[in-house]
Amino acid sequence: MSEKRTLGFYVLAFFFALFVLFLYGPLSAIIILSFQGPNGGLTFPLNGVSLHWFGNLFETQAVGDFGGSFRRSFILALMVMVITVVVSLLAGLAFRRRFMGATPLFYLAVASLVVPSIIISLGIGVLFQQLGFRPTWYSSALGAHLTWTLPFGVLIMFAVFNRFSPSYEEAARDLGASSWQTFSHVLLPMIAPSLIGVALFGFTLSYDEFARTLMAAGTFNTLPLELYAMTTNVTTPVLYALGTITTAFSFLVIAVALAVIVYVNRRRARA
């Protein structure tokens, strides 16, 4: 016999429904409006249904550099992802043992999370100019994004290694494995799903970042900056079509990461 649900259950379910509506309501409105007919506008009701504005994305635009901004955001996110994974892994390994200055170094690494993002972007942009370097999306913006992704990656790896038993490594060394063999054949496969999670964090946080890019990207915009600029001068649903495509791409990245994690876990279980 099933347990009778209390009033508290329905109250919590109601608040959860409101949360989902608040989270996905605006997104669903943008997706629906991106399918406006050729004569459709930026608001409801729909004036026909078509894929016209998606096709318009691939035509020459009077305003907006869709392809260039997407490529810049994608390459920048890949660079941030790789650096975040490598540095977070090395930091996690280093902090497994206590060393002089470990506590101040930890707080210094995560301090950028409490500093307003726009201040970090402005500071990096000004610093590059004072040093005689031109701020660009692949240099100054890269540093600005790393101040956002590295603390998350480091915190995740700290949590992973706090739960990791060193007995597996000790058993491998007892069987004659070298330090590199222990790392590559024992430790790395066991923490691989967590590293994939760090990579996903690094990629998505960089790909969607606006505030830390604003003052540090230089002349050429990333995709979030291009979208923001377009809101002031684009008056057709092509803006919604671009938002729908970029949202679908974000979900695709998440799906690929989850599929890789499932594959790694199954392969490890079979081994």
SEBADO-826645 format. One record per residue: residue in three letters; x, y, z of N, C-alpha, C, O in turn. Coordinates in steps of 0.1 Angstrom, whole numbers, padded with zeros to 4 digits, always signed. Example, Ala and Ser with C-alpha at 12.3 -4.5 7.8 and 13.67 -1.06 7.14 Angstrom:
BEGIN
ALA+0132-0057+0078+0123-0045+0078+0132-0033+0078+0142-0033+0085/SER+0128-0022+0071+0137-0011+0071+0129+0000+0079+0134+0011+0080/
***
This chain:
BEGIN
MET+0009-0012+0000+0000+0000+0000+0009+0012+0000+0018+0014+0008/SER+0006+0021-0009+0015+0033-0011+0012+0043+0001+0001+0044+0006/GLU+0023+0050+0004+0022+0060+0015+0014+0072+0011+0016+0077+0000/LYS+0005+0077+0019-0003+0089+0016+0006+0101+0016+0014+0104+0026/ARG+0005+0109+0006+0013+0121+0005+0007+0132+0013-0005+0135+0014/THR+0016+0140+0020+0012+0150+0029+0011+0163+0021+0014+0164+0009/LEU+0006+0173+0029+0005+0187+0023+0018+0192+0019+0019+0200+0009/GLY+0028+0189+0027+0042+0194+0024+0047+0190+0010+0053+0197+0003/PHE+0043+0178+0006+0047+0173-0007+0042+0181-0018+0049+0185-0027/TYR+0029+0185-0017+0022+0192-0028+0027+0207-0028+0028+0213-0038/VAL+0031+0212-0016+0036+0226-0016+0050+0226-0022+0053+0235-0030/LEU+0058+0216-0019+0072+0215-0026+0070+0213-0041+0078+0218-0049/ALA+0061+0204-0045+0059+0202-0059+0055+0214-0066+0059+0217-0078/PHE+0046+0222-0060+0042+0235-0066+0053+0244-0068+0055+0251-0078/PHE+0062+0246-0058+0074+0255-0059+0083+0249-0069+0090+0257-0076/PHE+0085+0236-0070+0093+0230-0081+0088+0233-0095+0095+0237-0104/ALA+0075+0232-0096+0068+0236-0109+0071+0250-0113+0073+0254-0124/LEU+0070+0259-0103+0073+0274-0105+0087+0276-0109+0090+0284-0118/PHE+0096+0268-0103+0110+0269-0106+0113+0265-0121+0120+0272-0128/VAL+0107+0254-0125+0109+0249-0138+0103+0259-0148+0109+0262-0159/LEU+0091+0265-0145+0085+0274-0154+0093+0287-0155+0095+0292-0166/PHE+0099+0292-0144+0108+0303-0144+0121+0301-0152+0126+0310-0159/LEU+0126+0288-0151+0138+0285-0157+0137+0283-0172+0145+0288-0180/TYR+0126+0276-0177+0125+0272-0191+0114+0280-0198+0113+0279-0210/GLY+0106+0288-0191+0096+0296-0198+0101+0306-0208+0097+0306-0219/PRO+0110+0315-0204+0116+0324-0213+0123+0317-0225+0123+0321-0236/LEU+0130+0306-0222+0137+0299-0232+0127+0293-0242+0130+0293-0254/SER+0116+0287-0238+0107+0281-0247+0100+0292-0255+0097+0289-0267/ALA+0098+0304-0250+0092+0315-0258+0102+0319-0269+0097+0321-0280/ILE+0115+0319-0267+0124+0323-0277+0124+0312-0288+0125+0315-0300/ILE+0124+0299-0284+0124+0288-0293+0112+0289-0302+0113+0287-0314/ILE+0100+0291-0296+0088+0292-0304+0088+0303-0314+0084+0302-0325/LEU+0092+0315-0309+0092+0327-0318+0103+0326-0329+0102+0333-0339/SER+0113+0317-0328+0122+0316-0338+0116+0309-0351+0122+0309-0361/PHE+0105+0303-0349+0098+0296-0360+0087+0305-0366+0078+0300-0373/GLN+0088+0318-0364+0079+0328-0371+0080+0327-0386+0090+0322-0392/GLY+0069+0330-0392+0068+0331-0407+0077+0342-0412+0082+0350-0404/PRO+0079+0343-0425+0087+0353-0431+0083+0368-0427+0092+0377-0427/ASN+0070+0370-0424+0066+0383-0421+0064+0385-0406+0057+0394-0401/GLY+0069+0375-0398+0067+0375-0384+0076+0386-0377+0086+0391-0382/GLY+0072+0389-0365+0079+0399-0357+0086+0393-0345+0088+0381-0344/LEU+0089+0402-0335+0096+0398-0323+0087+0394-0311+0091+0390-0301/THR+0074+0394-0313+0064+0392-0303+0053+0382-0307+0052+0380-0319/PHE+0046+0377-0298+0034+0369-0301+0023+0378-0306+0023+0390-0303/PRO+0013+0372-0314+0012+0359-0318+0021+0355-0330+0025+0365-0337/LEU+0022+0343-0333+0030+0338-0345+0023+0342-0357+0011+0341-0359/ASN+0031+0347-0367+0025+0351-0380+0030+0340-0390+0039+0343-0398/GLY+0024+0329-0389+0028+0317-0397+0039+0309-0390+0045+0314-0380/VAL+0042+0298-0396+0053+0289-0390+0062+0285-0402+0057+0280-0412/SER+0075+0287-0400+0084+0284-0410+0098+0283-0404+0100+0285-0393/LEU+0108+0279-0413+0122+0278-0410+0129+0290-0416+0142+0289-0418/HIS+0122+0300-0420+0128+0311-0428+0139+0318-0421+0150+0320-0427/TRP+0138+0320-0408+0148+0328-0400+0161+0319-0398+0171+0325-0396/PHE+0159+0306-0397+0171+0298-0396+0179+0298-0409+0191+0299-0408/GLY+0172+0298-0420+0179+0300-0433+0185+0313-0434+0196+0315-0440/ASN+0179+0323-0429+0184+0337-0429+0197+0338-0422+0205+0347-0425/LEU+0200+0330-0412+0212+0330-0405+0224+0328-0414+0235+0334-0411/PHE+0223+0320-0424+0234+0316-0432+0235+0325-0445+0243+0323-0454/GLU+0227+0336-0445+0229+0346-0456+0237+0358-0451+0239+0359-0439/THR+0241+0366-0460+0249+0378-0456+0240+0387-0448+0229+0391-0452/GLN+0245+0391-0436+0237+0400-0427+0242+0414-0427+0254+0417-0429/ALA+0232+0423-0426+0236+0437-0425+0243+0440-0412+0252+0449-0412/VAL+0239+0434-0402+0245+0435-0388+0248+0421-0383+0240+0412-0385/GLY+0258+0420-0375+0261+0408-0368+0270+0399-0375+0269+0396-0387/ASP+0280+0393-0368+0289+0384-0374+0287+0370-0367+0294+0367-0358/PHE+0277+0363-0372+0273+0351-0365+0284+0340-0366+0288+0335-0355/GLY+0289+0338-0378+0299+0327-0379+0312+0330-0372+0318+0321-0365/GLY+0317+0342-0374+0330+0346-0367+0329+0346-0352+0338+0341-0345/SER+0318+0351-0346+0316+0351-0332+0315+0337-0326+0320+0334-0316/PHE+0308+0329-0334+0306+0315-0329+0320+0308-0329+0323+0301-0320/ARG+0328+0309-0340+0341+0303-0340+0350+0308-0329+0357+0300-0323/ARG+0350+0321-0327+0358+0326-0316+0354+0320-0302+0362+0316-0294/SER+0341+0320-0300+0336+0315-0287+0339+0300-0286+0343+0295-0275/PHE+0338+0292-0296+0341+0278-0296+0355+0275-0294+0359+0267-0285/ILE+0364+0282-0301+0379+0280-0299+0383+0284-0285+0391+0278-0279/LEU+0378+0296-0281+0381+0301-0267+0377+0291-0257+0384+0288-0247/ALA+0365+0285-0258+0359+0276-0248+0368+0263-0248+0370+0257-0238/LEU+0373+0259-0260+0381+0247-0260+0395+0250-0253+0399+0241-0246/MET+0400+0261-0256+0413+0265-0249+0411+0265-0234+0419+0260-0226/VAL+0400+0272-0229+0397+0272-0215+0395+0258-0209+0400+0255-0198/MET+0388+0250-0217+0385+0236-0212+0398+0229-0210+0400+0222-0199/VAL+0407+0229-0219+0420+0221-0218+0428+0226-0206+0433+0218-0198/ILE+0430+0239-0205+0438+0245-0195+0431+0242-0181+0438+0239-0172/THR+0418+0243-0180+0411+0241-0168+0413+0226-0163+0416+0224-0151/VAL+0412+0217-0172+0413+0203-0169+0428+0200-0164+0430+0194-0153/VAL+0438+0205-0171+0452+0202-0168+0455+0208-0154+0461+0202-0146/VAL+0452+0221-0153+0456+0228-0141+0448+0223-0129+0454+0221-0118/SER+0436+0220-0130+0428+0214-0119+0433+0201-0115+0434+0198-0103/LEU+0436+0192-0124+0442+0179-0121+0455+0181-0114+0457+0174-0104/LEU+0464+0189-0119+0477+0191-0112+0475+0197-0098+0482+0193-0089/ALA+0466+0206-0097+0463+0212-0083+0458+0202-0074+0462+0201-0062/GLY+0449+0193-0079+0443+0183-0070+0454+0173-0066+0454+0169-0054/LEU+0463+0170-0075+0474+0161-0071+0483+0168-0061+0488+0161-0051/ALA+0486+0180-0063+0496+0188-0054+0490+0189-0040+0498+0187-0030/PHE+0477+0192-0039+0471+0194-0026+0468+0181-0018+0462+0182-0007/ARG+0471+0170-0024+0469+0158-0016+0479+0157-0005+0476+0150+0005/ARG+0490+0164-0005+0499+0165+0006+0501+0179+0010+0500+0188+0002/ARG+0502+0181+0023+0504+0194+0028+0517+0200+0025+0527+0193+0025/PHE+0518+0213+0022+0530+0219+0019+0529+0234+0024+0518+0239+0026/MET+0541+0240+0026+0541+0254+0031+0534+0263+0022+0536+0264+0010/GLY+0524+0271+0027+0517+0281+0020+0505+0275+0013+0499+0282+0004/ALA+0501+0263+0016+0489+0256+0009+0476+0264+0012+0469+0266+0002/THR+0474+0268+0024+0461+0274+0027+0460+0288+0020+0450+0291+0014/PRO+0470+0297+0021+0469+0310+0014+0468+0308-0001+0460+0315-0008/LEU+0475+0298-0007+0474+0295-0021+0460+0291-0025+0455+0295-0035/PHE+0454+0283-0016+0440+0278-0019+0430+0290-0020+0422+0291-0029/TYR+0431+0299-0009+0422+0310-0009+0425+0320-0020+0415+0326-0025/LEU+0437+0321-0024+0441+0330-0035+0435+0324-0048+0430+0332-0057/ALA+0434+0311-0050+0429+0305-0062+0414+0307-0063+0409+0308-0075/VAL+0407+0307-0052+0392+0308-0053+0387+0322-0050+0375+0324-0051/ALA+0396+0331-0048+0392+0345-0045+0385+0352-0056+0376+0360-0053/SER+0388+0348-0068+0381+0355-0080+0367+0352-0081+0359+0359-0088/LEU+0362+0342-0073+0347+0339-0074+0339+0349-0066+0327+0351-0069/VAL+0345+0356-0057+0338+0366-0049+0340+0380-0054+0334+0390-0049/VAL+0349+0382-0064+0351+0395-0070+0341+0397-0082+0339+0388-0090/PRO+0334+0409-0083+0325+0411-0094+0332+0408-0107+0343+0413-0110/SER+0324+0401-0116+0330+0397-0129+0334+0409-0137+0345+0408-0144/ILE+0327+0420-0137+0330+0431-0146+0342+0438-0141+0350+0444-0149/ILE+0345+0437-0128+0358+0443-0122+0370+0436-0127+0380+0441-0131/ILE+0369+0422-0128+0380+0414-0133+0382+0417-0147+0393+0418-0152/SER+0371+0417-0155+0372+0420-0169+0379+0434-0172+0388+0435-0180/LEU+0374+0444-0164+0380+0457-0166+0395+0458-0162+0403+0464-0169/GLY+0398+0451-0151+0412+0451-0146+0421+0444-0156+0432+0449-0158/ILE+0417+0433-0161+0426+0426-0171+0428+0434-0184+0438+0435-0189/GLY+0417+0441-0188+0417+0449-0200+0427+0461-0198+0435+0464-0207/VAL+0426+0467-0187+0434+0479-0184+0449+0474-0182+0458+0481-0187/LEU+0451+0463-0176+0465+0458-0174+0471+0455-0187+0483+0459-0189/PHE+0464+0449-0196+0470+0446-0209+0474+0459-0217+0484+0460-0223/GLN+0465+0469-0216+0468+0482-0222+0480+0489-0216+0488+0495-0223/GLN+0481+0488-0203+0492+0495-0196+0506+0488-0199+0516+0494-0200/LEU+0505+0475-0202+0517+0467-0205+0520+0468-0220+0531+0463-0225/GLY+0512+0475-0228+0515+0477-0242+0509+0466-0251+0513+0465-0262/PHE+0501+0457-0245+0495+0446-0253+0481+0450-0257+0474+0457-0249/ARG+0477+0445-0268+0463+0448-0273+0454+0437-0268+0456+0425-0270/PRO+0443+0440-0260+0434+0430-0255+0427+0422-0267+0422+0429-0276/THR+0427+0409-0266+0421+0401-0277+0414+0390-0270+0416+0387-0258/TRP+0405+0383-0278+0397+0372-0272+0405+0360-0269+0401+0352-0260/TYR+0417+0358-0275+0425+0346-0273+0436+0349-0263+0444+0339-0260/SER+0437+0361-0257+0448+0363-0247+0442+0369-0234+0441+0362-0224/SER+0438+0381-0234+0432+0387-0222+0419+0381-0219+0416+0379-0207/ALA+0410+0378-0228+0397+0372-0225+0400+0358-0220+0392+0353-0212/LEU+0410+0351-0225+0413+0338-0220+0417+0338-0206+0412+0330-0198/GLY+0425+0348-0202+0428+0349-0187+0416+0353-0179+0415+0347-0168/ALA+0407+0361-0184+0395+0365-0177+0386+0353-0175+0381+0351-0164/HIS+0385+0344-0185+0377+0332-0183+0383+0322-0174+0375+0315-0166/LEU+0396+0321-0174+0402+0312-0164+0400+0316-0150+0400+0307-0141/THR+0399+0329-0147+0396+0333-0133+0382+0328-0129+0379+0328-0117/TRP+0374+0324-0138+0360+0319-0135+0360+0304-0135+0353+0298-0127/THR+0367+0297-0144+0366+0283-0146+0375+0275-0137+0372+0265-0131/LEU+0388+0281-0134+0397+0273-0126+0393+0271-0112+0395+0260-0107/PRO+0387+0281-0105+0383+0278-0091+0373+0267-0091+0373+0259-0082/PHE+0363+0266-0100+0354+0255-0100+0360+0242-0103+0358+0232-0096/GLY+0370+0242-0112+0377+0229-0115+0385+0225-0103+0385+0213-0100/VAL+0392+0234-0097+0400+0230-0085+0392+0225-0074+0395+0215-0068/LEU+0380+0232-0071+0372+0227-0060+0366+0213-0063+0365+0205-0054/ILE+0363+0210-0076+0358+0197-0079+0368+0187-0077+0366+0176-0072/MET+0381+0189-0081+0391+0180-0080+0395+0178-0065+0399+0167-0061/PHE+0394+0188-0057+0396+0186-0043+0386+0177-0037+0390+0168-0029/ALA+0374+0178-0041+0363+0169-0036+0366+0155-0040+0363+0145-0033/VAL+0370+0153-0053+0373+0140-0058+0384+0133-0051+0383+0122-0046/PHE+0395+0140-0049+0407+0134-0042+0404+0132-0027+0411+0124-0021/ASN+0396+0140-0021+0392+0138-0007+0385+0125-0005+0386+0119+0006/ARG+0378+0120-0015+0371+0107-0014+0379+0096-0020+0375+0084-0020/PHE+0391+0099-0026+0398+0088-0033+0407+0081-0023+0415+0087-0016/SER+0406+0068-0023+0414+0060-0013+0428+0058-0019+0429+0052-0030/PRO+0439+0061-0012+0452+0059-0017+0456+0044-0017+0467+0040-0022/SER+0448+0035-0012+0451+0021-0011+0452+0015-0025+0460+0005-0027/TYR+0445+0020-0035+0446+0015-0049+0460+0018-0054+0466+0010-0061/GLU+0465+0030-0052+0479+0033-0056+0489+0025-0049+0499+0021-0055/GLU+0487+0023-0036+0497+0015-0028+0497+0001-0033+0508-0006-0034/ALA+0485-0005-0037+0485-0018-0042+0492-0019-0056+0499-0029-0058/ALA+0491-0009-0064+0497-0009-0077+0513-0008-0075+0520-0015-0082/ARG+0517+0000-0066+0532+0001-0063+0537-0012-0057+0548-0016-0060/ASP+0529-0019-0049+0533-0032-0043+0535-0042-0054+0543-0051-0053/LEU+0527-0041-0065+0528-0050-0076+0539-0046-0086+0541-0053-0096/GLY+0547-0036-0083+0558-0032-0091+0556-0021-0101+0564-0018-0109/ALA+0544-0014-0100+0541-0004-0110+0549+0009-0106+0552+0012-0095/SER+0554+0016-0116+0561+0028-0114+0551+0039-0111+0539+0037-0112/SER+0556+0051-0108+0547+0062-0104+0538+0066-0116+0527+0069-0115/TRP+0545+0066-0128+0537+0070-0140+0527+0059-0144+0516+0062-0147/GLN+0530+0046-0142+0521+0035-0145+0509+0036-0135+0498+0033-0138/THR+0512+0039-0122+0502+0040-0112+0492+0051-0116+0480+0050-0115/PHE+0498+0063-0120+0489+0074-0124+0481+0071-0136+0469+0073-0137/SER+0487+0066-0147+0480+0064-0160+0471+0052-0160+0461+0052-0167/HIS+0474+0041-0153+0466+0029-0153+0457+0027-0142+0448+0019-0142/VAL+0459+0034-0131+0451+0033-0119+0443+0045-0116+0431+0045-0116/LEU+0450+0056-0113+0444+0068-0108+0436+0075-0119+0424+0079-0117/LEU+0442+0077-0131+0435+0085-0141+0422+0078-0146+0412+0085-0147/PRO+0422+0065-0148+0409+0059-0152+0398+0060-0142+0386+0061-0145/MET+0402+0060-0129+0392+0061-0118+0386+0075-0117+0374+0077-0113/ILE+0394+0085-0120+0389+0099-0119+0384+0105-0132+0381+0116-0133/ALA+0385+0096-0143+0381+0101-0156+0368+0108-0157+0366+0118-0163/PRO+0357+0102-0151+0344+0108-0152+0344+0122-0145+0337+0131-0150/SER+0351+0124-0135+0352+0137-0128+0360+0147-0137+0356+0159-0138/LEU+0370+0142-0144+0377+0151-0153+0368+0155-0165+0369+0167-0169/ILE+0360+0146-0169+0350+0150-0180+0341+0161-0175+0337+0170-0182/GLY+0336+0159-0162+0328+0169-0156+0335+0183-0155+0328+0193-0158/VAL+0347+0183-0152+0355+0195-0151+0356+0201-0165+0355+0214-0167/ALA+0358+0193-0175+0359+0198-0189+0346+0204-0193+0346+0214-0200/LEU+0335+0198-0190+0322+0203-0193+0319+0216-0186+0314+0226-0192/PHE+0323+0217-0174+0322+0230-0166+0330+0241-0173+0325+0252-0176/GLY+0343+0238-0176+0351+0248-0183+0346+0252-0196+0346+0264-0199/PHE+0341+0243-0204+0336+0246-0218+0324+0255-0217+0323+0266-0223/THR+0314+0251-0209+0301+0258-0209+0302+0271-0202+0296+0281-0206/LEU+0310+0272-0191+0312+0285-0184+0318+0295-0193+0315+0307-0193/SER+0328+0291-0201+0335+0300-0210+0326+0303-0222+0326+0315-0226/TYR+0320+0293-0228+0312+0296-0240+0300+0306-0238+0297+0313-0247/ASP+0295+0306-0225+0283+0315-0222+0287+0327-0215+0279+0336-0212/GLU+0300+0329-0212+0304+0340-0204+0303+0354-0211+0307+0355-0222/PHE+0297+0363-0204+0295+0377-0209+0303+0387-0202+0311+0394-0207/ALA+0301+0388-0188+0307+0399-0181+0322+0399-0181+0328+0410-0182/ARG+0328+0388-0179+0343+0387-0179+0349+0389-0193+0361+0390-0194/THR+0341+0389-0203+0346+0390-0216+0344+0405-0221+0351+0409-0230/LEU+0335+0412-0215+0331+0425-0220+0342+0435-0222+0343+0441-0233/MET+0351+0436-0212+0362+0446-0213+0375+0440-0217+0385+0446-0218/ALA+0375+0427-0220+0388+0420-0222+0389+0413-0236+0399+0407-0239/ALA+0378+0414-0244+0378+0407-0257+0384+0414-0268+0387+0409-0278/GLY+0386+0427-0266+0392+0435-0277+0382+0439-0288+0371+0441-0285/THR+0387+0439-0300+0379+0444-0312+0369+0434-0316+0357+0438-0319/PHE+0372+0421-0316+0363+0411-0321+0354+0404-0310+0360+0400-0299/ASN+0341+0404-0312+0332+0399-0302+0332+0383-0301+0334+0377-0311/THR+0329+0378-0289+0325+0364-0288+0310+0363-0290+0304+0374-0292/LEU+0305+0351-0290+0291+0350-0293+0281+0357-0283+0272+0364-0287/PRO+0284+0356-0270+0275+0363-0261+0276+0378-0263+0265+0385-0262/LEU+0287+0384-0266+0288+0398-0268+0281+0402-0281+0275+0412-0282/GLU+0282+0393-0291+0276+0396-0304+0260+0395-0302+0253+0404-0308/LEU+0255+0386-0295+0241+0385-0292+0236+0398-0285+0226+0403-0288/TYR+0244+0402-0275+0240+0414-0268+0240+0427-0277+0231+0435-0276/ALA+0250+0428-0286+0250+0439-0295+0238+0438-0305+0233+0449-0309/MET+0235+0426-0309+0224+0425-0318+0210+0429-0312+0201+0433-0320/THR+0209+0428-0299+0196+0432-0293+0193+0446-0295+0181+0450-0294/THR+0202+0454-0298+0200+0469-0299+0197+0473-0314+0193+0484-0316/ASN+0200+0464-0324+0199+0468-0338+0192+0458-0347+0190+0461-0359/VAL+0189+0446-0342+0182+0436-0350+0167+0436-0346+0164+0434-0334/THR+0159+0437-0356+0144+0438-0353+0137+0426-0360+0125+0428-0363/THR+0143+0415-0362+0137+0404-0369+0139+0391-0360+0148+0391-0352/PRO+0131+0381-0362+0133+0368-0354+0146+0361-0357+0148+0350-0351/VAL+0154+0366-0365+0167+0359-0368+0175+0359-0355+0183+0350-0353/LEU+0173+0368-0346+0180+0368-0333+0175+0356-0325+0183+0350-0318/TYR+0162+0353-0325+0157+0341-0318+0162+0329-0324+0165+0319-0317/ALA+0163+0328-0338+0168+0316-0344+0183+0314-0340+0186+0302-0338/LEU+0191+0324-0339+0204+0322-0334+0204+0317-0320+0212+0309-0316/GLY+0196+0323-0311+0195+0318-0298+0191+0304-0297+0196+0296-0288/THR+0181+0299-0305+0177+0285-0305+0189+0276-0309+0190+0265-0303/ILE+0196+0280-0320+0207+0272-0324+0218+0271-0314+0223+0260-0311/THR+0222+0282-0308+0232+0281-0297+0228+0274-0285+0236+0267-0279/THR+0215+0274-0282+0210+0266-0271+0210+0252-0274+0214+0244-0265/ALA+0206+0248-0286+0207+0234-0290+0221+0229-0290+0224+0218-0286/PHE+0231+0238-0294+0245+0234-0294+0250+0231-0279+0257+0222-0277/SER+0245+0240-0270+0249+0238-0256+0244+0225-0251+0251+0218-0244/PHE+0231+0222-0254+0226+0209-0249+0233+0197-0256+0234+0186-0250/LEU+0237+0199-0268+0244+0188-0275+0258+0186-0268+0262+0174-0267/VAL+0265+0196-0264+0277+0195-0257+0275+0187-0244+0283+0178-0241/ILE+0265+0190-0237+0262+0184-0224+0258+0169-0227+0263+0160-0219/ALA+0251+0166-0237+0247+0152-0241+0259+0144-0244+0261+0133-0240/VAL+0268+0150-0252+0281+0143-0255+0289+0140-0243+0295+0129-0242/ALA+0290+0150-0234+0298+0148-0222+0292+0136-0213+0299+0128-0208/LEU+0279+0136-0212+0272+0126-0204+0274+0112-0211+0276+0102-0204/ALA+0273+0112-0224+0275+0099-0231+0289+0094-0229+0291+0082-0227/VAL+0299+0103-0229+0313+0099-0227+0315+0093-0213+0322+0084-0210/ILE+0308+0100-0203+0309+0095-0189+0303+0081-0188+0309+0073-0181/VAL+0292+0079-0194+0285+0066-0194+0294+0055-0200+0296+0044-0195/TYR+0300+0059-0211+0309+0050-0218+0322+0046-0209+0326+0035-0208/VAL+0327+0056-0203+0339+0054-0194+0335+0045-0182+0343+0036-0179/ASN+0324+0048-0176+0319+0040-0165+0317+0025-0169+0321+0016-0161/ARG+0311+0023-0180+0308+0009-0184+0321+0002-0188+0323-0010-0185/ARG+0330+0009-0194+0343+0003-0198+0351+0000-0185+0357-0011-0184/ARG+0350+0009-0175+0357+0006-0162+0351-0006-0155+0358-0013-0149/ALA+0337-0007-0156+0331-0018-0149+0334-0031-0156+0336-0041-0149/ARG+0335-0031-0169+0339-0044-0176+0354-0048-0172+0357-0059-0172/ALA+0362-0037-0171+0376-0040-0168+0378-0046-0154+0389-0049-0149/
***
